[in-house]
Amino acid sequence: MSSYFILQNEITHHYRLFKAEGRELILRLTAPPPSNTAARYFAEIVDTLFEYTLSDLQPSDMVGISVHDADNQHDSMHIGP
C-alpha cells in the first residue's frame, strides 16, 4: 500500500444507530530515510493515510485519525474532527 507504513490489520465496525461504517487501521511506521526529517516524514505519512481513508468514502462521511505509540500507551494524538 505505502512505503511509509506496513498495514498490519484493518477492522470494520458497523454503527446501526448512525447508519455508518468505521474502519480501524493498525499499522507500523517505517523508518524515515536519512535525507528526510522526522517531522516532514510524519507529515507525509499523515497525507498518505488521509488519501487511503478518503479513497472510498461517501460525501457525508467523516474521517479522523488517532495515533498511538505502542511503547508509550499514556500519550496519544488525534487528527480530525
N, C-alpha and C positions, 0 to 999 in steps of 0.2 A: 504494500500500500504506500509506504513512505520510507524514505531513508532517514527520517527524523525519529521514528519510533517503530517499535515492534508491537503489533496488536496481539495481546495475549488472550483476551476474551471479549465478547460482545454479548450483552444481555438485553433483551427487550422486555419492557414492562407495559402492561395494558392497564389503563385507568378508565374503567367503565363510566364512573361518575362524570368525568370530563370528556368522554369520547375521544381519548387521546392515547398515544403510544409514546413511550420514552425509551431511550437507549442508554445503556451504561457501557462505556468503553474502558477496558482495563489494558493499559499499555505500559511499556518500558521505553524510556527515552534512550536514544543512542548518544554516545559521546560526541561533543562538538569537534569539528576539525580544528587543527591548530591555528588556522587562519581566521577563525571566527571567534568573536567574544561571546561569553556565556549569555549575556542579555540579548544580543542580536539573534543568537541561535534559538533561545527560548521564544522570542517573538516570531521567528519563522515556524517553529513548532505549533504555536497557537494559530497562526494563519492557516497552516495545513490542516489542523484539527477542525477549524471552522469550515473550510472547504469541504472536508469529508462529511461533517454533520449536516451541512446545508444542501448536500447533493440530491437528496430525495425527500425534501420537506414540502408540506403544503404552505401556501402563503400565510395562513393564520397560525402556523406553528411557531414556537419559541425555542431558543437554544441557550443553554448555559453550560459552562464548563467549571468543574471543581478539580483542583489539583491537590493531590495528597502525596506526601513523601513517605514511602514505606519505612524508612529509617526514623522518621520524625512524625509520629502519629498525633502530636499535640497541636501542630500548626496546619493550616490549610489556606488556600487562596481560591476565591471564586471570581469567575469572569462571566458576565452576562447579567440578565435581569434579576 
